Amino acid sequence: MSITFINRATRGLVLLFAFLIPILVNAPIACAQDGNQNQSIASTKGAVSAKASGPKFTEYRGVSIGMTTDDVRQRLGKPKQQDKTQDLFVFSNSESAQIYYDEQQKVYAISIDFSGKGNAAPTAIEILGQDITAKADGSIYQMQQYPAAGYWVSYNRSAGDSPVITVTMQRIPVPTN
């Protein structure tokens, strides 16, 4: 399987849509936090709870949001493809990851793909701390924001007998005034 940097544009769109679709579909989103109480993200389709202590998914193979390019490459090895803004790592025929870097060469997003039957994909419970009800076609999607941690995490499983599972974590942009 040959993966080219044409996929970079596709991955960029996936990240964009992973961020925008929940906002457009579930708008408005309201966040509330009360001391050590649970943080709730309420939407017009229901509520999703995330413990105020932080997200369950905090790193991938030792790589986390904010790490430097050099630290990532030291932990994961030589990327299959690399440039200033992203690295592509292929770990097997069923697992790959793209690491995205900001202007300071620090990780701002991680997108992991698991494909094929019998892949080692984590479950939604392992990533988000909760089970997600599948749609009629078997697909699932859920995103949780963790403002205190400074990033969001999404879990997406396609429909079909051999689903593709994508786990994404991305830094929440800090508004500049």
C-alpha positions, 0 to 999 in steps of 0.5 A: 500500500503506497501512502503519499502526501496527497493523503495529507490534504485528506487527513487535514480535511478529516481533522477539520470535519472531525472537529466541525461535524459535532459542532454543526450536528450537535450545536449548541454545546454547553460546558459546565464544571463544578469543582470535583463534580463531573464536567458535562458537555450537553447537546441537543442530542443528549449529554456526554459526561467526562470526569473533571480529572481529565481525559482517559486517552492522554497519549499514543505510544508515548506521544502526547500533545505538546511534545517536540518533533524530535521527542516524537521521532525518538519515541516512534522511530523514523517516520515513513514520510515526514515534513515540517508539519507532519509525520506519517508512521506505519506500524503494521498493515492495520495500524498507522498514525499521523502526527501534526506539528505547529509552527513551534514544531510541537504536536498539536494533533494525533490521528490514528487509523486501525483497519481490517479485521482483527486489528488491535483497535481500542474500544470506545470505552478505552478511549472515551471512558464510555460505550457509544451506541452504534447507528443502524449501519454499525458506525459510531462517532463521538467527540469529547472536549477536555478544556482543562486538559487543552484538547479534544478526543474523538472516536470514529468507526466506519460501517461494514464488516471490516471497519476503519477506526480512527482515534483523534486527539487535537489541541483546543485552540486558545482564543487570541484577543 
